[in-house]
Amino acid sequence: MNAPFKAAGLRDPFNAFVCDDDTLELIRVAVGDMGWPIEKCNKGGLRNAVQSLSVSASPNILFVDMSESGDPINDINALAEVCEPGTVVIAAGQVNDVRLYRDLLSSGIQDYLLKPLSVDQVRESLTMAQAMLTAPKHAEMHDDKPHHMMAVVGVRGGVGASLVSTSLAWAMSEQAGRQTALLDLDVHFGTGALTLDLEPGRGLIDAIDNPSRIDGLFIERAMVRASDKLSLLSAEAPIHQPVMTDGSAFFQLEEELRGAFEMTIVDLPRQVLIPFPHLVSEAGTILLVSDVTLAAARDTIRLLSWFKQNVPGARVILVANKFQNAIGELSRKEFESSIERPIDIVIPFDPKLVSQAAKLGKSYAEVCKGTKAAQAWANLTRLVLDGADIEADEAAAASAKGKSGGSLLAKLSLMTKKGAKQGA
């Protein structure tokens, strides 16, 4: 359940657990039309399915009747615990509630059918489930394209790290044309969805509650689509409910996004980064966002040292956000002198454009198009892409070396590309 599209070949093609004789007879007719054995249609509903599958192999397609379930969501979650990866679940019930329908889909089922059923309705749902099993995974469609993961970290609250992450996600997807995922790990107060005028959904909360369910199909269903090339995973968890996690769900999400997208941008709050340093272990680029203040200079020094110790292979890009030449605790020169390194990108402060972006429900970079501020986003996008391309070239060269012992031609090609990018 809630698992990769390709299922094991030794499984039964179908199994059903229904509550009443009329539904049982109807399911048998539809299953017979599909060419599957009708003896796999059983009497007994969802709880009987949980008991049966806890001691037997899961089928490719499972039909469960929820008519006698008093708590459908908890019962479906119990079913998910006993279903092996790859099972596609179709549920039926008598409750006509769109909220229940959405919750069931986000829990991992393929379809929810409202009783009374018709043979055509069931047959169509079974056909769609079978097509899903034989279709290529979303991840497989991007296997031939390099992936780059980037973490965006604010040195302090309020410096605008979320503004940078949403703007960069828009630029990567719309201007660079890369399939991009934005993962907002501020579970209670994240603004990724709010900035892009989207409903965050329950995907991130479900992932934290049930890390074992995270796979390619979960990503397909949980991600909220902002455009054809940009998808978001965010949350607005109730503030009275603390998040209990060891960080494994976040790491698994990053792994699945790696296979499904070309670019992953992780909006990573400091309070999540420090207890879970493994979340940046695979990051090729880290965007450290700061403003030009004394406190930010102190925390920039501390975080630069932390990154050097924990992810020495990552490229750290320092972004000065909300920059104002005439106003501020420190000048740019004083700030750079105190942290002992230059600022890579300066994003000027323009409160009118920021306000306009908030009112329109668009990223700051999108609203900046055609203004002087747009150049800063273009420079930042180019800087990230250059690093991503060099990383991809190095990975390709390493792969070629493993296959052929490392040809001189491959080395020369890589050196040429690096030289061209550095001279650009």
C-alpha positions as CSV (number, residue, x, y, z in Angstrom):
1,M,0.0,0.0,0.0
2,N,1.2,3.5,-0.8
3,A,4.2,2.0,-2.4
4,P,6.1,1.7,-5.7
5,F,4.1,1.1,-8.8
6,K,5.9,-2.1,-9.8
7,A,4.7,-5.0,-7.8
8,A,6.2,-8.5,-7.2
9,G,5.2,-11.1,-9.9
10,L,4.4,-13.9,-7.4
11,R,1.6,-12.1,-5.7
12,D,-2.1,-12.8,-6.2
13,P,-3.5,-10.2,-8.7
14,F,-6.5,-9.4,-6.5
15,N,-8.2,-9.9,-3.2
16,A,-11.4,-8.5,-1.8
17,F,-13.0,-8.2,1.6
18,V,-16.7,-7.1,1.6
19,C,-19.4,-6.8,4.2
20,D,-22.6,-8.0,2.5
21,D,-23.8,-10.6,0.0
22,D,-24.9,-8.1,-2.7
23,T,-21.5,-6.4,-2.8
24,L,-19.8,-9.8,-2.8
25,E,-21.8,-10.9,-5.8
26,L,-21.2,-7.7,-7.7
27,I,-17.4,-7.8,-7.0
28,R,-17.3,-11.4,-8.3
29,V,-18.8,-10.3,-11.6
30,A,-16.3,-7.5,-12.0
31,V,-13.4,-9.7,-11.1
32,G,-14.5,-12.4,-13.5
33,D,-14.6,-9.8,-16.2
34,M,-11.0,-8.9,-15.4
35,G,-10.0,-12.6,-15.7
36,W,-9.1,-13.0,-12.0
37,P,-10.1,-15.9,-9.7
38,I,-13.4,-15.1,-8.0
39,E,-12.5,-17.2,-5.0
40,K,-10.3,-14.4,-3.8
41,C,-13.5,-12.4,-3.0
42,N,-14.1,-12.9,0.7
43,K,-16.9,-12.0,3.1
44,G,-15.8,-9.7,5.9
45,G,-14.8,-6.0,5.8
46,L,-11.8,-3.9,6.5
47,R,-10.9,-5.4,9.9
48,N,-11.0,-8.9,8.5
49,A,-8.7,-7.7,5.7
50,V,-6.2,-6.5,8.4
51,Q,-6.3,-9.8,10.2
52,S,-5.9,-11.9,7.1
53,L,-3.1,-9.8,5.5
54,S,-1.1,-9.8,8.8
55,V,-0.5,-13.5,8.2
56,S,-0.5,-13.8,4.4
57,A,1.0,-12.1,1.4
58,S,-0.6,-8.9,0.1
59,P,-2.1,-9.0,-3.4
60,N,-1.3,-6.5,-6.2
61,I,-4.8,-5.0,-5.9
62,L,-6.9,-5.0,-2.7
63,F,-10.6,-4.1,-2.4
64,V,-11.9,-3.4,1.1
65,D,-15.4,-2.6,2.3
66,M,-15.4,0.0,5.0
67,S,-19.2,0.0,5.7
68,E,-18.8,-1.5,9.2
69,S,-15.8,0.6,10.2
70,G,-16.4,3.1,13.0
71,D,-13.0,4.8,12.5
72,P,-12.1,4.6,8.8
73,I,-8.9,6.6,8.9
74,N,-7.4,4.6,11.8
75,D,-8.5,1.3,10.2
76,I,-6.9,2.3,6.9
77,N,-3.7,3.1,8.7
78,A,-3.8,-0.3,10.4
79,L,-4.2,-1.8,7.0
80,A,-1.2,0.1,5.7
81,E,0.9,-1.5,8.5
82,V,0.2,-5.0,7.2
83,C,0.2,-4.4,3.5
84,E,3.4,-5.0,1.7
85,P,4.9,-2.4,-0.6
86,G,3.3,-2.3,-4.0
87,T,-0.3,-3.0,-3.1
88,V,-2.9,-0.7,-4.6
89,V,-5.9,-0.3,-2.4
90,I,-9.5,0.5,-3.4
91,A,-12.0,1.2,-0.6
92,A,-15.8,1.3,-0.6
93,G,-18.2,2.8,2.0
94,Q,-21.5,4.4,2.7
95,V,-20.2,7.8,4.0
96,N,-20.6,10.6,1.4
97,D,-18.1,13.1,2.9
98,V,-15.5,15.0,0.7
99,R,-13.3,15.4,3.8
100,L,-13.2,11.7,4.4
101,Y,-12.5,11.1,0.7
102,R,-9.5,13.5,0.8
103,D,-8.2,12.0,4.1
104,L,-8.5,8.5,2.7
105,L,-6.6,9.4,-0.5
106,S,-3.9,11.2,1.5
107,S,-3.7,8.0,3.7
108,G,-2.6,6.1,0.6
109,I,-5.6,4.4,-1.0
110,Q,-6.1,4.6,-4.7
111,D,-9.8,5.2,-4.9
112,Y,-12.9,5.4,-2.6
113,L,-16.2,4.2,-4.1
114,L,-19.6,5.2,-2.6
115,K,-22.1,2.4,-2.1
116,P,-24.4,1.1,-3.6
117,L,-21.9,0.1,-6.3
118,S,-22.3,-0.7,-9.9
119,V,-20.4,-3.3,-11.9
120,D,-19.2,-0.7,-14.4
121,Q,-18.0,1.6,-11.6
122,V,-16.0,-1.2,-9.9
123,R,-14.6,-2.5,-13.2
124,E,-13.4,1.0,-14.1
125,S,-11.6,1.4,-10.8
126,L,-10.0,-2.0,-11.1
127,T,-8.8,-1.2,-14.6
128,M,-7.2,2.1,-13.4
129,A,-5.5,0.2,-10.5
130,Q,-4.1,-2.3,-13.0
131,A,-2.9,0.5,-15.2
132,M,-1.1,2.1,-12.3
133,L,0.7,-1.1,-11.5
134,T,2.1,-1.4,-15.0
135,A,2.9,2.3,-15.5
136,P,6.5,3.6,-15.0
137,K,7.2,5.2,-11.7
138,H,7.5,9.0,-11.6
139,A,11.0,8.5,-10.4
140,E,11.9,6.4,-13.3
141,M,11.0,9.1,-15.7
142,H,13.8,11.3,-14.3
143,D,16.4,8.6,-13.8
144,D,18.4,9.9,-16.7
145,K,18.5,13.5,-15.4
146,P,21.0,14.6,-12.7
147,H,19.5,15.7,-9.3
148,H,20.7,18.5,-7.2
149,M,19.6,19.1,-3.6
150,M,19.9,22.5,-2.0
151,A,19.2,23.5,1.6
152,V,18.2,27.1,2.5
153,V,19.0,28.1,6.1
154,G,18.4,31.4,7.8
155,V,21.1,32.5,10.3
156,R,18.3,34.0,12.4
157,G,14.5,34.2,12.3
158,G,13.1,36.9,10.1
159,V,16.1,37.2,7.7
160,G,13.9,36.0,4.8
161,A,15.1,32.4,4.2
162,S,11.6,31.3,3.2
163,L,11.3,34.2,0.8
164,V,14.6,33.1,-0.8
165,S,13.6,29.4,-0.9
166,T,10.2,30.1,-2.6
167,S,11.6,32.6,-5.0
168,L,14.5,30.2,-6.0
169,A,12.0,27.4,-6.4
170,W,10.0,29.5,-8.8
171,A,13.1,30.6,-10.7
172,M,14.4,27.0,-11.0
173,S,11.1,25.7,-12.3
174,E,9.9,28.5,-14.5
175,Q,13.1,30.2,-15.7
176,A,15.5,27.2,-15.7
177,G,12.8,24.7,-16.7
178,R,13.8,22.1,-14.0
179,Q,11.3,19.8,-12.3
180,T,11.6,21.3,-8.8
181,A,10.4,20.2,-5.4
182,L,10.1,22.6,-2.4
183,L,10.2,20.9,1.0
184,D,9.3,23.3,3.8
185,L,10.3,21.7,7.1
186,D,8.9,24.4,9.4
187,V,6.0,22.1,10.3
188,H,4.1,24.5,12.5
189,F,4.8,27.9,11.0
190,G,6.0,27.2,7.4
191,T,5.1,29.8,4.9
192,G,5.9,28.0,1.6
193,A,2.3,27.2,0.8
194,L,1.1,30.6,2.1
195,T,3.5,32.5,-0.1
196,L,2.4,30.6,-3.2
197,D,-1.3,30.9,-2.3
198,L,-1.7,27.1,-1.8
199,E,-3.3,24.8,0.7
200,P,-0.5,22.8,2.4
201,G,-2.4,19.6,2.7
202,R,-1.7,16.8,5.2
203,G,1.2,15.1,3.3
204,L,4.0,16.3,5.5
205,I,2.2,15.5,8.8
206,D,1.3,12.0,7.5
207,A,4.9,11.4,6.6
208,I,6.1,12.3,10.1
209,D,3.4,10.2,11.7
210,N,4.1,7.2,9.4
211,P,7.6,7.3,8.0
212,S,7.3,3.7,6.7
213,R,4.7,4.8,4.2
214,I,7.0,7.2,2.4
215,D,7.7,6.1,-1.1
216,G,7.3,7.1,-4.7
217,L,3.5,6.8,-4.7
218,F,3.3,8.8,-1.4
219,I,5.3,11.6,-3.0
220,E,2.9,11.6,-6.1
221,R,-0.1,12.0,-3.8
222,A,1.3,14.2,-1.0
223,M,3.0,16.9,-3.1
224,V,0.9,20.0,-3.8
225,R,1.4,21.2,-7.4
226,A,2.1,24.9,-7.8
227,S,2.7,24.6,-11.6
228,D,3.7,22.0,-14.2
229,K,7.3,22.1,-12.9
230,L,7.0,23.1,-9.3
231,S,5.6,21.0,-6.4
232,L,5.4,21.7,-2.7
233,L,5.4,19.7,0.5
234,S,4.5,21.9,3.5
235,A,2.3,21.9,6.6
236,E,0.5,24.0,9.1
237,A,0.4,21.6,12.1
238,P,-1.7,22.7,15.1
239,I,0.5,24.6,17.5
240,H,-0.8,22.6,20.5
241,Q,0.5,19.4,18.9
242,P,4.3,19.0,19.3
243,V,6.1,17.1,16.4
244,M,7.5,13.8,17.7
245,T,10.1,12.7,15.2
246,D,13.7,11.4,15.1
247,G,14.2,13.0,11.7
248,S,13.9,9.8,9.8
249,A,10.8,10.9,8.0
250,F,12.5,14.1,6.8
251,F,15.5,12.1,5.5
252,Q,13.3,9.6,3.7
253,L,11.4,12.4,2.1
254,E,14.6,13.8,0.7
255,E,15.6,10.4,-0.6
256,E,12.3,10.0,-2.5
257,L,12.4,13.5,-3.9
258,R,15.8,12.8,-5.2
259,G,14.4,10.2,-7.5
260,A,11.3,12.1,-8.6
261,F,12.7,15.6,-9.3
262,E,15.7,17.3,-10.9
263,M,16.0,19.9,-8.2
264,T,15.1,19.7,-4.5
265,I,15.0,22.9,-2.4
266,V,14.7,22.3,1.4
267,D,13.6,25.3,3.5
268,L,15.4,24.1,6.6
269,P,14.9,26.1,9.9
270,R,17.8,26.2,12.4
271,Q,15.8,24.4,15.0
272,V,15.5,21.4,12.6
273,L,19.0,21.6,11.2
274,I,20.9,21.3,14.5
275,P,19.3,18.2,16.0
276,F,19.2,16.5,12.6
277,P,22.5,17.3,10.8
278,H,22.0,14.3,8.4
279,L,19.4,16.4,6.6
280,V,22.2,18.3,4.8
281,S,24.5,15.3,4.4
282,E,23.5,15.0,0.7
283,A,23.1,18.7,-0.1
284,G,25.3,19.9,-2.9
285,T,24.6,23.5,-2.2
286,I,23.7,25.3,1.1
287,L,22.2,28.8,0.9
288,L,23.0,30.6,4.1
289,V,20.6,33.6,4.3
290,S,21.5,36.6,6.5
291,D,20.8,40.2,7.0
292,V,23.6,42.7,7.7
293,T,23.4,43.0,11.5
294,L,25.7,42.3,14.4
295,A,23.7,39.3,15.7
296,A,23.5,37.9,12.2
297,A,27.3,38.2,11.8
298,R,27.8,36.3,15.0
299,D,25.5,33.5,13.9
300,T,26.9,33.4,10.4
301,I,30.3,32.7,11.8
302,R,28.9,29.9,13.9
303,L,27.0,28.3,11.1
304,L,29.8,28.5,8.6
305,S,32.0,26.7,11.1
306,W,29.2,24.1,11.7
307,F,28.8,23.5,7.9
308,K,32.6,23.1,7.5
309,Q,32.7,20.5,10.2
310,N,29.5,18.5,9.3
311,V,29.2,18.9,5.5
312,P,32.7,19.8,4.2
313,G,31.8,18.8,0.7
314,A,28.9,21.2,0.3
315,R,29.2,24.5,-1.4
316,V,28.0,27.3,0.9
317,I,26.5,30.4,-0.8
318,L,26.1,33.4,1.5
319,V,23.1,35.6,0.6
320,A,22.6,39.0,2.2
321,N,18.8,39.7,2.2
322,K,16.9,42.9,2.9
323,F,20.1,44.9,2.1
324,Q,20.0,48.7,2.5
325,N,23.1,50.8,1.7
326,A,22.3,53.8,3.9
327,I,20.7,52.0,6.8
328,G,21.9,49.2,9.0
329,E,24.0,48.3,12.0
330,L,26.9,47.3,9.8
331,S,28.2,48.2,6.4
332,R,28.8,45.4,3.9
333,K,32.5,45.8,4.3
334,E,32.2,45.6,8.1
335,F,30.0,42.5,7.9
336,E,32.4,40.7,5.5
337,S,35.4,41.7,7.6
338,S,33.8,40.2,10.7
339,I,32.8,36.9,9.1
340,E,36.1,36.7,7.1
341,R,34.5,35.9,3.8
342,P,32.7,37.8,1.1
343,I,28.9,37.9,0.6
344,D,28.1,36.1,-2.6
345,I,24.7,37.6,-3.5
346,V,23.0,40.8,-2.2
347,I,19.2,41.0,-2.5
348,P,18.2,44.7,-2.1
349,F,15.3,45.5,0.3
350,D,12.2,46.7,-1.6
351,P,9.2,46.7,0.7
352,K,6.8,47.7,-2.0
353,L,7.7,44.6,-4.1
354,V,7.6,42.3,-1.1
355,S,4.1,43.6,-0.2
356,Q,2.9,43.2,-3.8
357,A,4.1,39.6,-3.9
358,A,2.2,38.8,-0.6
359,K,-1.0,40.3,-2.0
360,L,-0.8,38.5,-5.3
361,G,0.2,35.1,-3.7
362,K,3.4,34.9,-5.8
363,S,7.0,34.5,-5.1
364,Y,9.1,37.6,-4.7
365,A,11.3,36.7,-7.7
366,E,8.3,36.4,-9.9
367,V,7.0,39.8,-9.0
368,C,10.5,41.3,-9.5
369,K,10.5,40.4,-13.2
370,G,11.4,43.4,-15.2
371,T,12.8,45.4,-12.2
372,K,16.4,46.0,-11.1
373,A,15.9,43.5,-8.2
374,A,15.4,40.8,-10.8
375,Q,19.2,40.8,-11.5
376,A,19.9,39.5,-8.0
377,W,17.7,36.5,-8.5
378,A,19.1,35.8,-12.0
379,N,22.7,35.9,-10.5
380,L,21.7,33.6,-7.6
381,T,19.9,31.2,-10.0
382,R,23.0,31.1,-12.3
383,L,25.3,30.5,-9.3
384,V,23.3,27.6,-8.1
385,L,22.9,26.1,-11.6
386,D,26.6,26.3,-12.3
387,G,27.3,24.4,-9.1
388,A,24.7,21.8,-9.9
389,D,26.0,21.3,-13.5
390,I,29.6,20.9,-12.2
391,E,28.4,18.4,-9.6
392,A,26.6,16.5,-12.4
393,D,29.7,16.5,-14.6
394,E,31.8,15.2,-11.7
395,A,29.3,12.4,-11.1
396,A,29.3,11.5,-14.7
397,A,33.0,11.5,-14.9
398,A,33.2,9.3,-11.8
399,S,30.7,6.9,-13.4
400,A,32.7,6.8,-16.6
401,K,35.9,6.1,-14.6
402,G,34.2,3.2,-12.8
403,K,33.1,1.7,-16.2
404,S,36.2,2.3,-18.2
405,G,39.0,3.0,-15.7
406,G,38.8,6.8,-16.5
407,S,39.5,7.9,-20.0
408,L,41.7,10.9,-20.8
409,L,38.9,12.3,-23.0
410,A,36.4,12.3,-20.1
411,K,38.9,14.2,-17.9
412,L,39.6,16.7,-20.6
413,S,35.9,17.2,-21.2
414,L,35.2,17.9,-17.5
415,M,38.2,20.3,-17.3
416,T,36.9,22.2,-20.3
417,K,33.4,22.6,-18.8
418,K,34.8,23.8,-15.5
419,G,37.0,26.4,-17.2
420,A,34.1,27.7,-19.3
421,K,31.9,28.1,-16.3
422,Q,34.5,29.8,-14.2
423,G,35.3,32.2,-17.0
424,A,31.7,33.1,-17.6
